[in-house]
């Protein structure tokens, strides 16, 4: 839909995405109802934040009577399609949408979408840094008014010059704007009205958002597809199908970027509607274009040509999974036409994102790392493989109906001390079974704070304490970010 004036929209869920969408739709003339399970006394701050727009509120439940007076229903990302009110809307044929779909309908510029089971935020952030440097390099800033007027007169359709408007040299810069967000940071629907055809929008997109979408981006990257969110999607095939939707709705002019090393990602190549590019930790087949590790060099490959970018040791992020993320960012940036110099500079200076193998501190010769975003066993396994040092591993949180067996095997091979906490502790303990291999101790705690103290007691000089829970934060925290911040605060209090 392009004209929302008078359209009756029901938004289910008033968290970050729901609030952003409610504001944008109301400002564009839609008749918006916001529905949230939380009662009024928990929603006053949210209501106040939207006090400047006309929104109706229905709180404390999801009455199906709401469906009698809506044209479109927009479930927020955390709302499953199996929720009774959503299931009934589908049965009645009421169309679904969400903030990402509506953003793509309204965006006037080139769009990049990045999804995957792990590495989305790191890759999206790095591509954003590459784009900002690339556009900065391409911008033209005039030093005096005569240069500005000369350039203005030479530009076609330059209305300011023809009207004799006063130009300000200090702010006269020709370059597009880069917007980074989506499932991370701000929903980009907050900024779509500021975008122009010269802008570039870079979105992290989750499987929760994708399962509702019937529109896609110009450049789509699926980093990997490994078991995750099965508590939401039910089966691996349903989860994979959600990821595939990022490719299913592209057109023949669009570009899809897949991970040659990951069976789940590479297995989606039959869904590619446009041009296929790849990234890999090994040399690419001659028929493929993209990015790869060529010996010790990260390189771009295009047919018979190869462009060396930088040496592997220049990457400051730990672990092969992060090296793969950097290669993905190079493939995406190249597809978007970013300059090689800007991509190289951004990758070399990039130190990662909070809560993703983040070094918190070194105390008594022990390094403490925070990877609160590791909410699946596969992610924890990648973290363990990032270290050669002896590891004290903090595991726990809330289980997502995923298998812990492969992680248990790796733990017995590589981890010296295990500290369990949270709701999933009993299930993980059962998966770990008897102590074996090099695992020397295993302790179970009720809370994360207690687990940190237990880890401090067994860690020795030269060890790494790795907080890579493998489960979600929802047993005790609002989200992974709150959990990560609490971890850092409690670690900082150690003496």
MARKE-595134 format. One record per atom (N, C-alpha, C, O): residue in one letter; z negated, y, x negated. Coordinates in steps of 0.02 Angstrom, whole numbers, plus 50000, padded with zeros to 5 digits. Each point is the difference from the previous one (the first is absolute). Layout:
% MARKE-595134
AZYX...
//
This chain:
% MARKE-595134
X500004994149958X500005005950042X500005006249956X499655000349950X500745004750070X500035006249962X499645005650037X499695004349968X500354995850098X499685005250040X499394997050035X500074996050046X499345006049932X499394997250027X499715004150057X499484998250028X500835007249990X499735004550051X499924996250066X500484997250027X498915002849999X499854996850063X499904992549997X499824997050050X500304999949893X499934992749993X499254998250001X499605003149966X500234991950073X499314997850006X499864994649948X500284994650003X499305007149948X499874995549944X499274998049999X499555004250004X500344989349989X499324997349992X499914997949928X500364995649976X499175007449990X499844998249931X499354995950000X499495002450024X500544991549950X499414995749998X499735000049929X500344997849953X499065004750039X499695000449934X500035007149973X500545002749990X498875000350000X499985007049980X499755000849929X499625004649984X500604990949972X499865000949929X500535004649970X500315004050035X499794995649900X500435004749964X500705000350030X500265005450013X500064988849998X500695000050025X500035002550072X500445003950017X499094994050025X500005002150069X499895007550008X500325003150042X499234999749918X499885007250003X500615004049980X500195004850034X500134993149911X500605003649977X500554999850052X500335005050012X499784989250018X500534999350049X499845004050063X500455003150028X498924996849994X499815003850059X500145007449991X500275003350044X499564999349898X500115007149986X500745001750002X500205004950031X500214991049935X500725001549996X500334999550068X500405004350019X499454990450017X500314999150065X499815005550049X500425002650037X498934999249964X499785005350045X500345006649984X500185003750045X499914997749891X500345006249981X500744999950016X500325005250002X499954988950011X500714999550018X500094998550074X500524997450021X498975004250018X500085000050072X499844993650036X500064999750061X499734995149903X499834993650033X499335000750037X499585004149983X500344991850068X499374999650037X499614994249972X500134994250016X499395007349941X499674995049957X499334997950028X499585004150018X500324989349987X499354997150014X499784996049939X500374995749977X499035005749999X499724996349943X499464995350025X499525002250033X500554991549953X499544994950024X499674996549940X500354997649955X498995002050046X499644996949945X499404996150028X499705002150049X500154992349919X499454995850023X499325003349989X499524998550035X500455006049916X499365003149985X499785004750056X500425003250032X498924997349980X499755004450053X500025007349980X500125001749942X499765002650107X500045007249990X499555002449944X500215004249960X499184993350036X499545002749949X500224998549929X499765003349953X500694991850038X500274998649933X500655003649987X500274999749944X499995003750105X500675002949995X500015007650002X500545003150002X498885000149999X499995007250008X500355003649943X500365004950011X499544992849927X500325003349943X500764999350003X500365004649983X499884989550039X500724999050006X500285004550055X500525003149991X499144997350065X500225004350054X500035007349977X500465003750018X499054998349944X499985006949976X500595001549954X500275005550000X499934989549960X500565001049954X500665000950037X500475002749971X499564995150092X500615000750040X499915005050056X500385000150049X499115004249946X499845004750054X500555005250011X500035003050053X500404998049897X500525005250006X500644997550032X500475003850008X499554989750012X500594997450034X499794996850066X499424998050008X501055001550038X499854997450067X500054992450000X500544997250000X498874999549999X499974992749997X499484997750052X499465002850005X500724991950032X499524996950045X499664994249963X500314996549960X499045002650054X499624994849965X499764994750050X499755001750054X500324992049927X499704994450037X499644995749948X500314996949958X499035003050047X499594996949947X499564994550029X499874999650060X499904996049894X499534994850019X500314993650026X499634995650022X501035003749976X500334994050024X500755001150004X500245005549987X500124989350032X500735000450005X500224997850070X500294994650007X499595009550044X500184998150068X500764999550009X500375004549981X499854990050049X500714999050008X500315004750052X500615000550005X498965002850034X500255004950048X500375005749965X500415003450031X499464997649905X500345005249962X500764998849998X500385004749994X499824989150010X500714998349995X500405002450060X500615000349998X499055001550057X500345002350060X500315006949990X500445002050038X499355001649911X500235006849992X500225001649928X499855005449974X500504989849994X500255001349933X500734997949995X500234995450035X500135008049921X500704998349984X500064996249934X500444995849992X499115005749962X500014996949933X499274998649981X499565004150014X500324990249953X499334998549975X500044999549924X500454996949973X499075006349993X499995000349927X499354997149974X499515003649993X500474989949992X499404997149970X499955002249927X500504999849963X498925002250015X499895001649930X500034993549959X499974994650028X500085006149906X500104994349957X499484994650007X500164994049994X499225007950018X499464995150004X499964996550067X499574995650009X500875006250038X499984997150067X500484994150003X500605001049994X499164992850017X500454994350002X500425000050064X499785002450052X500824994949944X500444999750058X499744994950052X500254999850056X499264996249925X499704995350046X499455003150042X499744996750046X500065009549940X499505003350042X500255000150073X500585001550011X498994996850037X500244999250069X500415005950027X500504998850034X499305007349952X500385005650027X500695000549968X500485001950034X499584996349902X500655000249966X500434994250025X500595000850013X499114993349992X500374994250025X500265001250071X500564998050016X499045005350025X500235001550068X500565005249999X500474999650040X499485005349915X500545004949994X500664996649981X500535001750026X499434993549928X500604996449980X500274995950059X500614999650010X498944997450029X500234996050057X500365004450051X500484997850032X499295008449975X500315004650048X500625003449973X500355003550036X499794995449900X500595003249971X499905007249979X500495003649990X498894998550003X499865006849976X500145000249925X499724995949963X500705008650013X500175000049929X499415001949956X499575004050019X500424993049921X499495001549950X500295004449945X500604999749986X498985004349984X500195003849941X499375001249959X499464997750019X500595005849925X499425001949961X500175006149958X500565002650004X498974999749956X500105006249963X500564999449949X500365004949989X499734989249981X500524999249950X500694999950032X500475003249975X499604993250080X500634999950036X500205007050023X500575002149991X498965001550038X500155006850025X500155004749942X500435004350006X499234994849938X500165004049941X500734998849979X500365004849987X499844988950008X500684998449978X500525002850049X500555001949979X499294998250085X500465002950049X500095007549988X500545002750012X498925000649965X500025007349993X500185002449930X500205005749992X499734989949958X500105002249930X500725002249988X500474996450017X499625009549953X500685002549987X500264998149931X500555002249981X499074993749981X500154999149929X500044992649983X499904995650042X500265003149894X500004993149974X499304997250001X499525003649985X500424990050033X499344996850005X499984993749958X500494996349994X498925002549976X499874994049961X499394996650031X499495003350012X500564990250001X499444996350027X499824994249954X500444996349978X498925002950008X499764994949953X499484995850036X499515002650026X500614990849974X499524995450031X499904994049954X500334999449949X499214996350070X499844994249959X499284997950012X499615003850029X500224990349948X499314997650008X499525003449952X499415000650014X500845001649929X499585003249949X500435004949961X500604999049992X499085006249982X500345004849957X500345005850036X500315004149967X499634996350099X500355005250038X499795007049979X500425004349985X498924996850013X499765006849986X500155002149929X500215005649988X499694989849964X500155001649930X500735001849992X500175005149969X500274990850060X500725001349992X500215006350037X500395004049973X499364997050088X500185006050038X499775006349963X500375004949997X499034994949976X499745005849964X500425001549938X500155005849986X500034988949977X500395001049940X500705002650016X500245004649966X500084992850085X500655002650020X499945007450019X500445004049984X499024997750050X499885007150016X499955004349939X500295005549998X499364992249950X499945003849938X500685000649966X500175005349973X500214989450027X500685000249971X500435005250037X500355003949968X499614996150098X500425004650039X499795007249988X500435004449993X498934996950004X499775006949990X500235002649932X500225005749994X499744990149954X500245002149934X500765000850000X500255004749970X500104990950064X500735000450002X500235006350035X500455003449975X499254998250081X500195006050036X499795006349963X500345005250004X499114994449961X499795005849959X500505001349945X500175005749985X500074988949983X500505000749947X500655002950027X500335003849965X499844994550098X500635002250028X499965006950030X500525003050016X498884999749993X499935006550032X500255005649954X500014999249939X500195006250090X500245005849963X499565005950017X499995002350057X499655000149894X499575005750012X500285006149962X500094999849939X500055005550097X500295006049971X499465004449969X499445000450025X500745002849920X499515004049963X500005007450021X499495003349993X501074999250033X500005006950023X500455000650061X500374995450016X499595010250017X500335001050064X500764999849994X500334997750046X499945004649898X500734999949992X500264992949999X500534998650028X499104996749939X500214993149999X499984997050071X500444996250019X499045005750018X499934997450067X500585002350044X500294996150037X499885010449959X500545002750041X500674997049980X500424998750043X499675000049892X500624997049977X500084993050028X500534998150024X498924998049974X500034993350026X500105000150076X500384996050028X499275008650005X500045000450073X500715001550022X500244997050049X500115007649917X500685001850020X500484994249990X500514999650034X499334996049919X500444994549987X499894993950044X500394995349999X499085004850041X499854994350042X500325000950069X499925005250031X500434989849991X500295000250067X499444999950052X499494996849991X500635006750063X499545000150056X499325002749981X499494998350031X500495006149918X499365002949980X499885006250042X500245005449983X499404993950073X499925005350048X499605005949971X500125005750018X499404992949939X499595005449973X500425005149963X499905006050008X500594991749953X500425004549961X500445004250047X500065006049990X500254990850059X500465003550043X499645005250042X500305005050020X499074993849995X499625004750041X499685005449958X499705004750027X500354994749906X499705005149957X499244999549998X499675005049986X500074989150026X499274999250000X499725000949930X500344998649951X499045003650045X499655000649937X499804993049976X499694996250037X500495002149901X499854993549972X499445000649949X499965005149964X499624990050031X499425000249956X500104994949944X499924994050012X500245008349928X500164995449945X499464994949986X500154994249984X499225007850021X499464995449980X499954993950045X499724994949980X500545005650082X499944994350046X500674997150019X500034995750044X500505006549924X500674997850020X500174993649961X500295000449945X499544993950082X500094993649966X500394995450046X499794998850057X500774998749919X500404995450040X499814992849981X500214997649947X499424999150095X499884992849990X499714997150064X499675003650038X500454990149975X499734996950060X499264998749993X499725000549946X499974997750108X499294998450000X499904992550006X500404996550032X499085001049937X499834992950000X499384999050043X499495003349990X500564992250058X499444998550044X499834992649992X500434995650008X498935003049977X499784993149988X499424998450047X499525003850004X500534990750033X499454998350046X500164993850039X500274995149974X499555005150090X500114994250043X499364996050008X499495002750022X500534990949962X499414995850005X499465002149950X499414998550010X500795004949937X499525002949953X500005007650011X500505002950021X498945000349965X499975007250006X500125002350071X499774996850048X500585008749959X500145002950066X500604996650032X500494998549966X499495000450100X500614998150035X500515005749993X499835005850011X500794992649972X500495005249987X500235003550062X500355005149996X499464992450064X500155003750061X499665006949998X500225004650034X499254996149926X499665006449992X500455005349969X499895006050008X500634991949955X500395004649959X500745000050018X500395003749969X499824992450079X500724999250012X500325006650021X500595001049986X499055003450046X500295006450022X500115004749941X500375004950007X499334993749936X500105004149940X500584997549958X500225003549954X500034990650060X500524996949958X500695002950016X500145002250056X500294997649893X500695002150007X500454994249977X499754994849978X500895006350026X500464994849978X499954998649925X500224994849977X499505009949985X499924999249928X499344996749981X499874998849940X499714999750108X499354996949985X500094992649986X500544997150012X498944999849963X499984992849990X499334997550026X499475002449979X500544992850067X499384997250028X499914992949974X500454995850006X498965002949966X499844993549970X499404997250037X499465002949998X500644991450036X499494997350043X499774993149977X500414995749983X498945003250018X499734993349998X499974997650073X499755003550043X500514990549970X500044997450068X499684993150002X500184995649961X499355003450084X499654993750005X500344995350050X500425002150040X499404991649957X500264995150048X499785001750071X500364998650048X499055004549958X499755001950067X500475005150031X500154999750060X500095005149900X500465005050025X500694997050013X500335001750049X499894993949906X500684997350004X500114995850062X500564999950027X498924996649997X500124995450056X500175003750064X500204996850049X499725009849953X500175003950059X500665003849992X500255002950048X500044997149892X500535004749985X500704997150011X500124994149990X500345010350032X500704998250010X500455005049964X500575001250020X499175001749928X500375004949959X499754999249929X499424998149989X501015003349962X499784999149931X500215006049957X500255005050024X499634994149911X500085005349951X500664999249963X500334994850006X499865010349956X500624999649960X499934995449941X500474996449982X498945003649987X499864995649943X499374996150017X499475002950009X500604990449995X499444995750020X499834995249943X500444996749973X498925003050009X499774995449948X499464995550028X499515002450028X500584991149964X499484995150017X499774997049934X500364996149969X499055005750009X499764998349933X499854992549993X500154997049948X499555000150103X499804993049999X499784998150070X499835004350040X500194989349974X499744997550064X499594993849985X500284994649990X499075006250009X499544994549986X499484999950056X499945005050036X499694989549973X499544999550057X499525005950005X499645001549953X500375001850105X499585005950012X500005001450075X500484998550034X498985004349990X499955002350070X500164994550050X500255001550055X499604992249928X500144994750048X499515000250059X500134997050052X499305006649939X499555001050057X500335004450052X499814999750059X500675004449921X500375004350047X500654996850024X500144999950060X500264997549893X500664997550018X500004992750022X500484997750033X499004998649951X499954993150023X500314994949954X499674995249981X500965005750001X500344995349956X500365003749945X500125006050005X500044990449942X500375003049945X500705001950021X500275005149977X500034991150068X500675001750022X500015006450040X500475004049995X499014997250046X499965006250038X499895005949953X500285005450010X499304993749940X499875005349950X500645001649962X500165005949989X500214989049990X500635001049964X500515003550045X500365004449976X499664993750087X500475003350046X499855007450008X500465004050006X498904997849993X499825007150003X500265003749939X500285005550006X499644991649935X500265003249939X500765000750003X500285005049978X500054989850048X500735000050003X500285005650042X500585002049991X499035000650056X500245005450043X500175006349961X500395004250024X499314996649917X500185005749959X500734999849979X500315005249988X499974988850007X500704999049982X500454999250062X500585002149999X499154995050054X500414998250058X500335006050033X500534999350031X499175006649963X500255005850037X500325005149953X500105005850020X500074992149919X500405004449957X500734999450020X500184995950042X500245008449929X500724999550013X500384998849936X499704999249947X500965000650057X500424997949944X499975004849941X500164998149944X499645008150067X499965004849945X499325000149966X499925003449949X499604993050077X499325000249974X499914995149942X500444995949986X499005004749980X499854996049941X499354996150012X499505002950021X500514990649964X499404995950002X499834997649930X500444998149961X498935002150022X499764998149933X499494994450008X499495000850034X500654993549933X499584994150006X499774997649931X500315001449949X499154994850051X499694997549939X500304993149984X499874995150035X500525004649912X500334993749980X499494994749980X500174994050001X499225007949982X499504995349976X499564997250057X499634995249989X500425007750070X499564998150054X500414996450054X500465002950028X499364990949986X500384996150049X500015003250069X500514999850035X498935003249984X499965003050066X500465006050007X500345000850050X499665003549899X500435005950001X500734998049993X500425002050040X499744994049910X500694998149987X500294995850058X500605000050012X498964996650023X500224996150057X500245004250059X500294997350048X499615009349948X500235004550054X500705002649987X500245004250039X500094993649909X500655003049982X500534999050054X500475003950004X499464990950038X500474999150054X499925005350055X500435000750043X499025003049955X499895005350048X500315006749978X500015004850039X500244995549900X500265006349973X500645001850037X500474996050005X499555010150022X500585002550038X500455004549958X500595001050017X499155001649928X500385004549958X500084997449930X500254994549989X499525009449962X500074998449929X499354997049974X499465002650013X500594991949950X499414996649972X499905001949927X500474999849960X498915002150023X499805000949930X499364995949990X499664998250048X500195000449889X499444995649985X499585002949943X500215004549964X499184992850029X499605001449941X499684993449978X499864995750042X500025003649893X499754993749974X499675000949933X500175004549962X499354991150024X499684999849934X500434996149950X499824999349942X500754998250081X500484996549957X500675003550005X500095004550041X500374993549916X500675002950002X500334998450067X499944994550026X500425010450002X500344999050064X500664996449990X500325000549947X499894995850104X500674997250000X500515005649993X499905005450028X500654993449937X500505005349989X500265003050066X500205005850000X499794990550053X500275002650063X499515004750035X500205003450049X499174997049928X499505004150033X499905006649964X500025000449939X499865004850100X499805006549974X499265001150016X499744997350049X499945006649909X499295001550012X499635001249936X500275003249954X499134994350041X499585001049941X499714993449978X499894995550040X499995003949894X499734993749974X499665001149933X500055005449970X499604989550008X499705000049934X500494996449953X500134994150007X500145009749947X500494997549952X499664999449932X499985004949963X499764989250021X499604999449940X499355003850010X499604998350043X500295006949917X499415004150006X500145006750034X499575004350003X501044996550022X500215006450029X500094999550075X500314995350025X499435009650012X500155000850070X500685003450003X500105005349970X500374991850068X500685002449999X500295000350070X499774996550046X500735007849962X500415000250060X500644996249987X500305000749947X499914995350101X500614996249994X500475001850057X499805000350058X500835000949924X500515001350051X500654996749978X500385002949962X499744991150063X500594996449977X499934998249927X499524996749980X500975005449980X500004998449929X499615004949959X499894998949940X499885006650090X499655005249962X499244999150005X499744997650051X499925004449896X499274999649998X499735006349969X500265002449949X499225000550082X499695006149974X499274998549985X499614998750046X500205001749890X499314998949982X499585005950022X500205005849992X499214992850037X499585005350026X499405001349955X499925005549974X499664989550017X499445000849955X499714993149983X500124995150034X499505004749912X499714993849977X499424997950045X499655004250028X500264989449978X499484997350043X499315002849983X499615001450045X500254999449891X499335002349981X499865007250020X499435002449995X501095001250026X499905006950023X499705000350070X499745005250021X500294989350016X499724999850067X499244999549995X499744995649966X499915009050067X499275000349993X499634995750051X499394999349995X500964997950054X499684995850050X499934992849974X500444997549965X499014999250052X499884993349977X500334995050047X500045001150060X500184993349911X500224994350040X500754999850012X500335005150007X499934988849996X500724999150014X500185002450070X500565002350011X498974997150036X500155002450068X500135007549999X500425002550038X499235001249920X500135007149995X500645001549962X500355004950016X499814991049935X500655000749967X500564999050050X500515003649998X499414991650047X500494998950053X500045006050046X500555001950023X498885001249992X500005006150041X500395005649967X500375003750034X499554997149901X500365005349964X500754998650001X500405004650011X499794989149979X500714998350004X500285001350070X500565002450007X499044996150044X500215001550069X500115007550008X500495002150031X499065001949941X500075007350006X500635002449965X500345004550025X499834992549918X500625001949966X500614998250043X500475004050005X499534990250025X500564998050042X500075004650060X500565001950018X498884999950012X500015004550058X500235007049979X500435003050033X499294999549913X500195006749976X500735000449982X500335004950015X499934989849953X500704999949982X500445000150063X500505003550003X499304992550048X500384999950062X500005006850035X500485001850034X498985002049956X499945006650030X500345005549959X500025005850021X500244992449920X500345004949959X499555004349958X500205005449979X499184992450009X499545003949959X500224999649927X500314995249979X499525010049983X500215000149930X499624994949958X499414998950012X500934998249940X499694995049956X499425003249962X499484996949990X500625009349987X499485003449961X499365000850041X499454998949976X500635003150087X499415001050043X499664993450015X499394999649998X500994995250015X499704993550014X499624997449940X499454997450006X500855003449935X499684997749938X499355003749989X499494997049984X500525009650024X499405004149987X499454998350050X499414999649981X500764999550082X499504998450050X499684993249986X499394999350005X501014995749978X499744993349988X499554999949939X499494996549999X500695007249950X499615000049938X499325003450009X499524998149967X500445006950077X499385003750009X499574997450058X499435002350008X500834993050031X499664997850060X499404995649984X500064995149963X499365006750064X499384996349985X499734996350061X499444997649999X500965001950053X499804996050057X499705004150056X499985006249998X499784990250053X499735002950061X499294997650009X499834994549979X499755009650051X499304998150011X499954993450036X500404998550045X499104997549936X499834993650032X500514994649985X500034994950034X500385006149914X500504995149980X499934998849925X500305003649959X499314991350023X499834998749930X499805006449964X500245001549945X499335002150086X499765006549975X499404999049954X499494997150020X500565005249918X499444999649954X499475005050021X500125006149999X499304991550020X499475004350025X499575002749943X499875006049996X499924989549961X499605002249942X499924994349952X500154994250016X499635007449923X499794995049951X499265001049986X499805005549982X499814989350027X499285000449992X499764994149959X500124994250019X499545007249924X499754994749956X500554995249978X499894994049993X500715008749997X500564995949977X500354996150055X500444996049986X499365005150077X500304996650057X500445005050039X499775005550015X500844992550000X500455004350039X500004997850072X500084994150016X499825010750029X499964998850072X500655002550033X500185005949993X500174989650042X500635001750032X499944999450076X499704995350026X500595009550009X499995000350072X500704998650028X500465003949989X499614990450046X500624998650036X499844998450072X500154994550025X499525010250009X499794999050069X500584998550046X499914997050053X500705005249928X500594998850042X500194992650000X500404997950042X499324998149914X500164992849997X499674996550059X499444997749995X500935001950060X499724997250062X500314993250017X499954997750056X500374999249895X500284993350010X499914996149935X500035003049946X499874990450057X499904996149939X500575000749950X499885000049940X500755000550084X500575000849955X499925006249956X500154999949941X499605005550089X499905006249962X499464999049947X500075002549944X499394994050073X499474998749952X500274995749942X499815001249942X500614994050072X500294995849947X500415004349951X499954998949940X500445005850086X500385004549956X499535004149957X500155001249941X499295001050087X499525003949961X499704995849943X499955002349944X499854991650072X499704995649949X500494999149941X499795000149942X500844999050074X500504998949948X500145006249958X500344999649949X499395006150072X500115006349963X499535000749940X500085004649961X499444990850032X499505000749948X499984993849956X500074994350023X499835006949912X499864994749953X499264999449986X499774994849975X499845010550040X499295000149987X499634995350048X500264998350053X499134999649930X499584996250047X499875004250063X499895006049996X500134990750062X499975003650064X499384998150039X499834994150006X499845011050021X499504999250052X500335002550064X500185005950005X499914989650044X500415001550058X499575000850063X499604995750016X500505010050019X499665001250064X500494998450056X500525003350006X499324991750035X500434997650054X499645000450067X499404998550004X500965003650048X499694999950066X500325004850049X500585001949993X499035000150056X500265004250055X500124995850061X499634995250014X500895006650025X500174996350061X500644996049988X500495002749973X499514991150047X500574995549991X500575001850048X499875002450055X500764996449923X500585001350042X500374993650018X500615000050009X499024994649997X500294993550016X500514997849948X500524997150016X499335004449920X500434998149945X499664994549959X499394999350001X501014996849964X499734994749957X499725002949935X500305004449970X499134993150010X499685002049937X500094994749946X499735000749945X500644993950069X500024994349955X500335001649933X499744998249947X500835005350054X500345001649937X499575004849958X499964999349939X499725005450094X499555004549964X499434996249969X499815001349943X499904993950094X499454996149974X500194996449936X499624999749952X500984997550047X500244996549940X500055004749941X499804998349944X500475007750068X500075004949946X499315002549977X499895001049940X499664999950107X499325002149982X499694995149951X499685002049951X500394991650062X499704995049956X500324999949932X499694997949951X500945004450044X500345000249936X499845006349960X499974999849939X499925005850096X500005006449965X499365004250008X499915004749962X499654993750085X499445004350016X499354996849976X499884994150012X499715009949955X499374997349974X499435000550050X499594995550003X500395009950036X499465000950048X500305002450066X500445004450000X499334992850056X500235002050066X499415002550040X499474996850003X500625009150028X499505002850045X500315000850068X500495003750007X499244992950044X500275000250067X499585004650045X499405000749989X500935002550060X499645004450046X500385000350066X500584998150004X499085004350048X500335001550063X500124993950044X499784994549985X500595006850071X500124994950051X500344993749973X499854994450020X500635006749935X500414994449976X499664995949946X500294995149976X499115006750003X499694996749942X499934992550010X500144996249953X499665001650106X499914992950012X500664996249995X500034994649971X500505008350058X500664996749998X500264999649928X500284994949980X499635010549982X500235000049931X499594995149959X500284996449958X499085003350054X499564995349964X500234992850012X499994996049954X500205002550108X500244993350015X500654998549964X500114994449976X500335010650020X500654999149966X499904999049925X500354996149968X499165007550003X499884999449928X499714993249982X500144997349947X499464999950098X499734993449987X499524999949941X499725005249983X500184989049987X499544999549943X500255004249941X500605000949991X498945001549968X500185003649940X500394995449954X499824994249991X500725008549980X500414995949955X500355004749951X499945006150005X500424990949947X500375004149952X499545004549961X499474997849976X500725008550017X499605004749960X499525004150043X499625004049974X500404995050093X499555003750043X499284997749986X499834994250008X499765010649971X499324998149980X499495001250056X499544996050009X500555009450028X499515001550053X500365002350063X500575002449998X499084996750057X500255002250065X499415002050042X499534996050008X500485010050020X499445002450040X500265003150063X500555002850001X499074996850052X500205002750066X499515005450021X499394998950000X500885006950018X499595005750021X500195002150071X500554998450024X499005005150009X500145002350068X500465006050000X500445000550043X499465004149911X500365006450001X500375001249935X499864996849949X500605007950053X500365001949939X499535003249950X500064998749940X499495005550082X499545003349954X499584994849962X499905000749940X499884994150095X499624994749967X500454996149952X499784997949947X500855001250071X500474996549957X500125003849935X500074997049947X499945009650056X500105004149940X499414999049953X500094999349940X499315000850088X499404999049958X500014993049968X499824999249942X500394995850096X500044993249973X500524999549945X499894996549950X500675006950059X500524999949948X499755003449936X500154997649945X499485007850062X499745003549942X499524995649960X499965000649939X499694994950094X499524995749966X500344994749957X499724997949950X500884999850070X500324994549963X500545002549952X500224996249957X500025010050051X500545002649958X499755001349929X499455002549990X500964995749962X499845001049929X500525004649968X500555000950027X499285001849915X500465004349963X500674996449991X500034994249980X500515009550035X500674997249995X500264997150065X500594998450006X498975001050045X500214997450065X500345005450041X499935006049987X500434991850064X500275004350052X499674997950066X500004994150017X499715010750019X499774998850068X500565002250046X500175005950003X500114989350033X500585001250041X499824999750074X499844994650026X500185011150007X499895000350072X500684999350034X500365004950009X499804989050009X500644998450032X499844995150057X500084994049992X499705008650065X499644995950050X500404994450032X499724994850015X500945006249995X500404994950034X499935000150075X500394996850035X499125006849992X499895000850072X500005007350019X499965004349956X500104997150108X500015006950023X499305003049997X499504996649986X500465009850028X499375003849996X499635000350066X499445002550003X500874994950051X499775001850067X499344996750020X499735001550053X500014994049905X499354997250016X499445005049987X499454999450028X500685005649930X499465004649982X500235007349990X499585004449995X501074996850003X500255006749985X500575001950047X500284995850035X499875010649967X500535002650043X500684997549977X500424998250041X499685001749893X500644997849972X499914998749926X499455000949973X501094997049994X499954998249929X499825006149957X499674999349949X500545006650072X499865006049960X499255001650001X499715001649948X499984997950110X499285001250004X499644994749958X499525001649964X500694992250040X499704994749960X500075001449926X499534999249962X501075003050017X500115001649930X499585005849976X499744999949944X500195005150098X499595005849980X499264998049994X499665002249954X500104993650091X499314997549995X499924995949936X499495000749966X500994995150019X499974996049939X499945004649939X499574998949957X500855006250040X499985004549942X499335003749996X499735000949945X500015001150113X499365003649999X499444995649976X499585002149960X500404991750065X499464995449980X500064997949927X499504999349966X501124999850010X500094998449929X499795005949956X499714999049947X500435007050076X499825006049961X499245000949995X499755003449956X499884993550091X499285000649999X499674995049953X499405000449987X500984994849988X499724995049955X499805003349934X500325004849978X499174992649991X499785002849936X499834994449951X499805001449943
//
